[in-house]
Each structure stands twice: as structure tokens, then as C-alpha cells.
Amino acid sequence: MRTERILRLNSLIRSTRLKLAGALAFDCLGLRHSIVRFDPVLACNVRCGMCYFSDDNWLAQNPVKRLSEAEIERLAAMFFPQAMQLHIGCGAEPTLYKNFPKLVSLGKKYRVPFIGFTTNAQLLTAEKSAALIEAGLDEITISTHGVKQETYERLMKKASYPRYHQNLADLVEAKRAAKSASPRIRINYTVNPDNLSELRDFFAVFGKYAISTLQVRPVVDMGDTDYKDKNFDPHLGEYKEIMDGLSQECRSRGIVLLANLRNPTYSNPNEASFVYEKAILRYIGPGYVWRDDFDWRKRTYREFKREVRYRRELLGYIMKLPALKSANTVAYEVY
């Protein structure tokens, strides 16, 4: 199931208790309901100004880590059978894993219905694109934080604008050569006061690439990052006006627009985020798997859920919902 369909279903089901009850029922029945976000490597080849990889203090406390092939196989066996979505690349760059197309093949081995891959595309060669297509990748999300070259390379240090466009063109050509509609191409644009106005020209530059989804997210404060102007309040009027135009343009082109218009400054708690974090999300990365107290090298996923009485925990949330204090307030609406 694609992301926009999950978002639409989420908006139709209003009750938090009902969503939690559904997750509990699916878990008891052994049905797919989780979303696995998977970083095989904790590293990045680009220093985006809005990301913690541009924070020297964060980098010092989070050295490069990698999961071994054997560790990935073990984790896949535990988590993939109940996954309805697998997203490779969450907070780091997955193309730094040597054989990243094999990760897609591994997801397909466990019949995960939807597999996404998030990247800055700097290392995405024509050969690797062909391998991702052959492996059966459903969607590729490419981070693109500037329409113009100067803005792109300033906000995405160590990235090359010409290389980005060449690799994107090679991906489109690889799909054509393989006569494949997949992977669908999603562009992820983290918008800030410096690159907001450039969205007006987005399709003049990117309209030729057969994009399926445009995802626009206002800047989130991730700490002492290189980019400092994170106050989006003075730009909300222009943002709404630009997004109205983009929405119409996307609709005319048959492109899905995922955008945050209801809560662009992240000032309101997000009820859906609570359900997502407590019942749906399974993050896997070097040094951290799902929860702090899960020693996945010594226990299986099933054993640990039994030990911590996970299902009883979900039932407790259903019986008495706690105050929504979730820090993950990012949410998208589908247009």
C-alpha cells in the first residue's frame, strides 16, 4: 500500500482508539501492519544544512556505524514478515551500503507489499538504478532542497547539481529501457525561507522527469545544524499561496502532492503520530532497533514483545489514552 493511500485511510478513521485496536488485532493475528524504516548505515555523503549530519557535535557523538550482512538477515527475518511497508533510508544515506539493491531483494523475499528507498541520489549510477528496478523497488524518494543550482549546492553541501540531474535522467532512462513503471519517483523538498520562492519554478526544471509524487515539508528544527533560519512564521502566507498553485499544477499533471498545510510550524500535537510511533513504526539502524530496551542480538522480536507484554501495553493505551506529547509532529495531507 502506497503512502498516500495510508494517509487517506488514516484521515478517514478518526478514532485513535480504533486505530490502536486495529494494530493490536493485526498483531494478534500475525497480519502485516507495521512500517519498517531501515538504515543499514549510519552515515551520509552529503551535509544538508537542515539535517543533523551538518551538526559537528552530533557527528562527534554518532560515529559511522554499519550493520553486517548477517545482522541484516537476522533483523529482516524478525521484522519483515509483518511489514506492510519497508523504507530503506530513514535518517541516513542507504547508497553507502555496498550492495544496496540487495536490500530491496531481501524485502521482496519476505513479500513486503511496498518497498521505498530514500536517497540524495549522488551515488545512484545507471547500473545501480537498473539493479533497483530488477530487484522490484516500488518507489524511490530523492531529496532535493533547491530548484536552482546555487541553492541546491548551498543547502546540500558536498552534493553536485549536474550529477544529481544526470543520475535522475539515468533512472528515468533505466525505467524506459526496462519497460517498467516502477519505481515511482518521489521528490522530497524540505522548504525553508531561502528555497521557498523557487518552488514556483519547480515544474519548469523537473517536469521532464515523470515524477509521481512531490513531497513538501517545512523545515524542522533538528538542533545546531548548519542552516539557522528555522522560523517559518513570517513566510506562511507565501507558502500557502505557492502550495495552492503547486496543488493545481500537480493535479493537472496527475502527480500526488504530499504537503503539510494544516500544521506547517509544528505547533500542534499530532494524534496520528502517537499511533504511528507506539503501534506502527519499527525503526532499524546500527546501534538502535525499535526500542531502547530491545537487545535484538540475544532475543527475537516475538520473544521481546512477549517479555514486555507489548499487546497489554497497546490495550492500556486503548483503555486510557495518555496525553499526546509525541515529538514527531510531522504529518502530510494528500492533494
Summary of the structure (lengths in Angstrom):
residues: 335
radius of gyration: 19.7
end to end distance: 17.3
largest distance: 55.2
contacts: 1048
relative contact order: 0.16
helix: 47%
strand: 17%
